[in-house]
């Protein structure tokens, strides 16, 4: 009986959450091709479980960051509305001062 052992070391620095499902699918396709060509082959150290947990963690973190960013977006919108209200109020005050000094509205 002959035994052949091979391995490949991958660098995971280019793995992104958007590509996890494609990588898992490619691992399944490669495993199916190898099994079809050579019976009794096994994949001893599969990256599938680590990739799936990475994908789930990325989804959870995205949800958490979205939830935490909503109050900040609300505060920014409130700040912008306060500033806009102050600008309008200042313009109204200037118009009131000018009218009290005799300036009339321009007519077309």
C-alpha positions in Angstrom: 0.0 0.0 0.0 1.4 3.4 -1.0 1.0 6.5 1.0 1.4 10.0 -0.3 1.3 13.0 1.9 1.3 16.6 0.7 0.5 19.9 2.2 0.3 23.5 1.3 0.7 26.5 3.5 -1.5 29.5 2.8 -1.1 33.1 3.8 -4.4 34.4 5.2 -3.6 38.1 4.9 -5.8 38.5 1.8 -8.8 36.7 3.2 -11.7 39.2 3.6 -15.2 38.6 5.0 -16.8 39.0 1.6 -14.6 36.2 0.2 -15.1 33.6 3.0 -18.0 31.8 1.3 -16.2 31.6 -2.0 -13.1 30.1 -0.3 -15.2 27.5 1.6 -16.9 26.6 -1.7 -13.5 26.2 -3.4 -12.3 24.0 -0.6 -15.3 21.8 -1.0 -14.8 21.6 -4.8 -11.1 20.8 -4.4 -11.9 18.1 -1.9 -14.6 16.6 -4.2 -12.2 16.6 -7.1 -9.4 14.9 -5.2 -11.8 12.3 -3.8 -13.1 11.6 -7.3 -9.6 11.1 -8.7 -8.1 9.2 -5.7 -10.3 7.1 -3.4 -9.5 7.0 0.3 -8.1 10.5 0.4 -8.7 12.6 3.5 -8.3 16.2 4.4 -6.8 16.1 7.8 -6.5 19.8 8.6 -9.4 21.7 7.0 -9.6 25.5 7.0 -13.4 25.4 6.7 -14.3 25.6 10.4 -11.9 28.5 11.0 -13.2 30.3 7.9 -16.8 29.9 9.0 -16.1 31.2 12.5 -14.3 34.1 11.0 -17.3 34.9 8.7 -19.7 34.7 11.6 -17.4 36.9 13.8 -17.2 39.5 11.0 -20.9 39.6 10.6 -21.4 40.0 14.3 -18.9 42.8 14.5 -20.4 44.6 11.6 -23.8 44.5 13.3 -22.3 45.7 16.6 -20.5 48.6 14.9 -23.7 49.5 13.1 -25.7 49.6 16.3 -23.1 51.7 18.1 -22.8 54.1 15.2 -26.5 54.9 15.1 -26.5 57.1 18.3 -23.4 59.0 16.9 -25.3 59.6 13.6 -28.2 60.9 15.7 -26.0 63.2 17.6 -24.4 64.6 14.5 -27.9 65.2 12.9 -29.0 66.9 16.1 -25.9 69.1 16.2 -26.5 70.1 12.5 -30.1 71.0 13.2 -29.0 73.1 16.2 -26.4 75.0 14.1 -29.0 75.5 11.3 -31.5 76.9 13.8 -28.9 79.3 15.2 -28.0 80.5 11.8 -31.7 81.1 10.9 -32.3 82.9 14.2 -29.3 85.1 13.7 -30.5 86.0 10.2 -34.0 86.8 11.6 -32.4 89.0 14.2 -30.4 90.9 11.7 -33.5 91.4 9.5 -35.5 92.7 12.5 -32.7 95.2 13.3 -32.5 96.4 9.8 -36.3 96.8 9.5 -36.4 98.7 12.8 -33.9 101.2 11.3 -36.2 101.8 8.3 -35.1 99.4 5.6 -37.9 97.9 3.6 -38.1 94.6 1.8 -37.0 94.7 -1.9 -39.8 94.4 -4.4 -39.2 92.9 -7.9 
